[in-house]
Amino acid sequence: MNYYSGPLEPPLYDKQFKRVMKLTFKNPKETARYKGFFAYEAMKEKIKFHLSNRKDIFLSYRQSLSHQDFILFLDDMANFIEWHKEMYSADVHFVYTFFKELDDQLIPLYVGKTKNLKTRITAHSEKQWFLHASRLAIEPHYFDGDATVRESRLIRKLKPLFNRSIDGFSMSFPKDEIAITVPKENDVSTYNIAPPEIGVKHFQELGAVTSLANIK
């Protein structure tokens, strides 16, 4: 059974609300768009703030997936996970795929599974390929066994570039050698240090940003 149509207790929408939905949104995609927006506005907050209608919220989120992606941000992740633990499964595991967007296509970079999604994302952020990731897709699964099977199948199907697997390409970036020195007079300021504006300009060209408005 699909995740978005899995079993859940009947929604708590009253008859008047259902009637308004039916009259206002005659197109299923429009209905899904509304349900997704309604769910996101709630699920970006802690679940404890929604005592009476949490079933409606979570059902709307799942039903919206029948027609569209559900978009969230990294800052929403902790609450998103908590909603799944409370409303879906206390042992929920996530299968995740990092992609590089290239024109209108997606290049699979890495597929994995975890119960601690935020911790795993932080760990991956130290990898060199992470700098090239521009999208993260996450699939919730009821327990570890389901997630393990799904992860294996996705690796075989998508052939992600940086998974170390017989089903992947096991790509990696060569590590640059770094010169290690003890500075003359034990003073690093004896080096020919570039002015800050030169360093800022160089790394801006590489895609880095700064919170300072003006660099002299």
N, C-alpha and C positions, 0 to 999 in steps of 0.2 A: 504494500500500500504506500502511495506517495506521501511524503512528509507533509505536504500542504493539505492533504485530504484525509489525514489520519484521524483516528477516533478521538473525540473530545466531547465533553458534556454539552448538551444543547445550549445555544447562546441565550443571553438574557435580554436581548433587544425586545422592547415592548412592541405591540402591534402597530402603534402609530408611527414609530421610527421605521419599521419595516416598510410600511406603506409609502412613506416619504422617499425612502431609498429606491423603491420600485418605480415611482413616478419620476424621480429626478434623474436616475442613472439607468437608462434603457440599454446602454451598451455595456457588455460585461467588462470590457477594458476600462471604461470610465468608473465602474463600480470598484474594480480592483485598485485603480489609482487612488480613489477616495479612501478605501480601506487601508491601503498602505500608508497614506499620509496620516490618517487617524491613529494607526498603530504606532508609527514612528514617534509622533508627538508624545505618546504615553510611554513607550518603551525606552526612550532616552532618559527617562526618570527612573528612580528607584521604585520597585514593584510595591513597596509598602505604602506608597502614595495613592494606590489604586486598589482599594479593598473590594468595592462592590462590583466593579465592571472589568476586572482583570481577565475574566474568561472571554468576554466580548473582544477585548483588545487583542489578546493572543490569537483568538480565532480569526479576527480580521487580518492580522499579520500573515497567518498561514494561508488564508484564502487568497490574499493579494498575490501570492507567489504563483498562482495558476496563470497569471497574465503578465507579470513584470518582476524585475529584480526588486529586492528590498535594499535600499541604500542607507548605510549608516557610516559614522565616523569613528576614529580611534577612541575619542573621548567618550563615546557611547558604549564601548565594548563591555565594560564591567557590568553595567546595568543590563545589557543585552544578554549576557551570560546568566546573570541572576534570574532573569525572566524565564529562561529555558530550564534552569534547575528547578524552579518553583512550579512552572506550568507544563513542562514536557517530561523531564526525567532528571532525577537527582544525580544520575550517573552520565549525564549527557557528555558526549565527545564530539569534537569538531574535526572534520576533514577539510583542509584548507589548500588552496592553490594560489600561488603567486604568478602573476602574468606581467609581461611587458607589452604595452599597447603599441602596435605598429600599424599606422594608417587605420584601417577598419578591421584589423585582425588582432588576435591575442596570441602571444608566444608563451607557452607554459614554461615557467622557470623552475618551480619546485612544488611538489605535492607532499603533504604530511598530515599527521593526525595528532590530536592532543586533547587533554581535558582542561589544561590551563592555557587558554588561548593567548591571553595578554603576555604571559611569561614567555611563551614560545615565539611570539612575534618579536619581543625584545631581544631574544637570543639570535634570531635570524638577522636582525638589524645590523649585527656585527659582521655579517658575511659580505664579501665584495659584490656578489650578484644582486644583493638587496638594493643597491643604489640604482639598479635598472628596473626594479619592480614598480609598476604604476597602478596595479589593481590586485586586490586580494579577495578571492571568493571563498566563503565559508559555508559548509554544509553541516547542519546539526544532525547527530545520530543518537539513537536511544541509549546505546551502551557501547562499550569498547569493542565488542565482537563485531557489531555492524560497521563501526568506523574502520576497523582493521581490514575487513573485506573490501569496503569501498575504496580505501586508500590504495590497496593493491591493484584493484581494477583500473583506477584512474591512472596510476603510473604506467600500466601496460597500454592503456588507451591513448593517453596524452603524450607519453614519452617526454617528460619534463627535462630540460637541459641539464640541470644541476643536481638532480637526484643521483646518489651513488648507488646504482642498481643495474642489474643485467638488462632491465627493461628500459633504462634511461640512457642518456649519453654520457653521464658522469663528467660533465664539463667542469672546469675550474679556471680561475685566473692565476697565472704565475705570480708568486710572491716576489716583490722587488727586494733586492738586498738593501739594507739600511746601514749606513756608516755609523759606527759607534766610536765616540772619541771622548777623551778627558781633555777639557779645554786648557790651553796655555794659561799658566798662572792660576789655574783652577777657577777661571772666571769666564763664563760663557759670553759675557758682553764684549769680549775681545774679538769676537767674530764680526764679519762684515754683515751687519743686520740690515735687511731691507726696510725702508719706511713702511708704516702700516698701510698707506694707500696703495702701494704696489702689491702687497699681499692680498688686500681686499679685492682689487681689480682682477688679479689672477684667478682667485677662487670664484668670483662672480662669473667669470667666463666659463668656469667649469660647472656652474649651476647653483653655487652656494648663495645664500641671502644673508643680509645683516639687518639688525633692528635699528641701527643708527641711521638717522636721516642724512647726515652730511659727513663725509670723510674728507678731511683736509690733506 
